[in-house]
Amino acid sequence: METESKKEIKGRIGEQYIAKKLIKLGFKVFYPEDKYSISDRILIKEDRIYLAQFKFKELRNIRPDTGFAKNQYENYKNDQEKHKLKLAVLFTDDSGEVYGEWLDNLADCEPEEFWNRRDKQNMICWLKSKLRNYEELFNGK
């Protein structure tokens, strides 16, 4: 039996936290069974369906930004185009805030790419100040 790392546990707790926030906004939150799905969650509210990726990530110290592996980002973009679906990317951190943006709009959030020596992969991060509060994101404000 595999045991979860501290990072995986924190990520799972962060994902649950984001789901609870969205449920309070009136969303029904579903978990795709396929671990290779384009989204972590399927969100339904008022007969609208949204797809979302949930991420627990602390802001980097170099600049107040957050992100994930560049290859994941490219895969999300390819899947979104292939399936003609809109994907929201939502983050949380130890502050308890939930923020994010539509995948199509992340390019406008001052992305920075860099090589992560620890994980040995290219990363991409977006300025937190350019990301929107989750309530604004879904209410179109």
C-alpha positions in Angstrom: 0.0 0.0 0.0 1.3 3.4 -1.0 1.5 6.1 1.6 0.9 9.8 0.8 3.7 12.3 1.1 3.2 15.4 3.2 2.9 17.4 -0.1 0.2 15.0 -1.4 -1.8 15.2 1.9 -1.6 19.0 1.9 -2.7 19.1 -1.8 -5.6 16.8 -1.1 -6.7 18.9 1.9 -6.4 22.1 -0.3 -8.5 20.5 -3.0 -11.2 19.6 -0.4 -11.1 23.2 0.9 -11.6 24.7 -2.5 -14.5 22.2 -3.1 -16.2 23.3 0.2 -15.9 27.0 -0.8 -17.5 26.3 -4.2 -20.3 24.3 -2.5 -21.1 27.3 -0.3 -21.4 29.3 -3.6 -24.1 26.9 -4.7 -22.1 24.5 -6.9 -22.4 20.8 -7.0 -18.9 19.3 -7.1 -18.2 16.0 -8.8 -15.0 14.0 -8.9 -14.1 12.4 -12.2 -13.2 8.7 -11.8 -10.6 8.9 -14.5 -7.3 10.1 -13.0 -6.2 11.3 -16.5 -9.3 13.5 -16.9 -8.9 17.0 -18.2 -10.2 18.2 -14.8 -9.9 17.5 -11.1 -13.5 18.4 -10.6 -16.7 18.9 -12.6 -18.8 21.8 -11.2 -22.5 22.3 -11.9 -24.5 25.4 -11.0 -27.8 26.6 -12.4 -27.7 24.2 -15.4 -24.1 25.3 -16.3 -21.2 22.9 -16.3 -17.6 24.0 -15.6 -14.4 22.0 -15.4 -11.8 22.9 -12.9 -8.3 22.1 -11.7 -7.7 22.6 -8.0 -4.2 23.3 -6.8 -2.7 23.9 -3.3 0.4 25.9 -3.8 2.3 28.3 -1.6 3.4 31.5 -3.3 7.0 31.6 -4.3 9.3 33.9 -2.4 11.0 35.2 -5.5 7.8 37.0 -6.6 4.3 36.5 -5.3 3.2 33.9 -7.9 2.0 30.4 -8.1 1.7 27.7 -10.7 2.6 24.2 -11.7 4.5 22.1 -14.2 4.7 23.5 -17.7 3.9 20.2 -19.3 0.6 20.0 -17.2 -0.3 23.5 -18.5 0.3 22.5 -22.1 -1.7 19.3 -21.6 -4.6 21.2 -20.2 -4.5 23.6 -23.1 -4.4 20.8 -25.6 -7.2 18.9 -23.9 -9.4 22.0 -23.7 -8.9 22.7 -27.4 -9.5 19.0 -28.3 -12.7 18.7 -26.3 -13.9 22.3 -26.8 -14.4 22.7 -23.0 -13.6 25.6 -20.8 -11.3 25.0 -17.8 -10.9 27.0 -14.6 -7.6 26.7 -12.6 -8.1 27.5 -8.9 -5.4 27.8 -6.3 -5.4 28.0 -2.5 -2.5 28.4 0.0 -2.1 28.7 3.7 -3.7 32.1 3.6 -7.1 30.4 3.0 -7.8 32.5 -0.1 -9.1 30.8 -3.2 -8.2 32.5 -6.5 -7.6 31.6 -10.1 -8.4 32.2 -13.7 -9.8 30.6 -16.8 -7.1 28.6 -18.6 -7.5 30.8 -21.7 -6.8 33.9 -19.6 -3.6 32.7 -17.7 -1.4 34.1 -20.5 -2.5 37.6 -19.3 -1.4 37.0 -15.7 2.3 37.7 -16.2 3.5 34.1 -16.6 7.1 33.3 -15.7 8.8 30.0 -16.7 11.7 28.5 -14.9 13.5 25.2 -14.3 12.7 23.6 -11.0 15.9 21.9 -9.9 14.3 20.0 -7.1 11.6 18.4 -9.2 13.7 18.5 -12.4 11.0 20.0 -14.6 10.0 23.2 -16.3 7.5 25.2 -14.3 5.1 28.1 -15.1 3.8 30.5 -12.6 1.4 33.5 -12.7 1.3 36.6 -10.5 -1.3 36.2 -7.7 -2.2 39.9 -8.1 -3.4 39.1 -11.7 -5.5 36.1 -10.6 -9.1 36.6 -9.6 -11.0 35.7 -6.4 -13.0 32.5 -7.1 -16.3 34.3 -6.5 -15.5 36.9 -9.2 -14.3 34.3 -11.6 -17.7 32.5 -11.6 -19.8 35.6 -11.3 -18.2 37.2 -14.3 -17.1 40.3 -12.4 
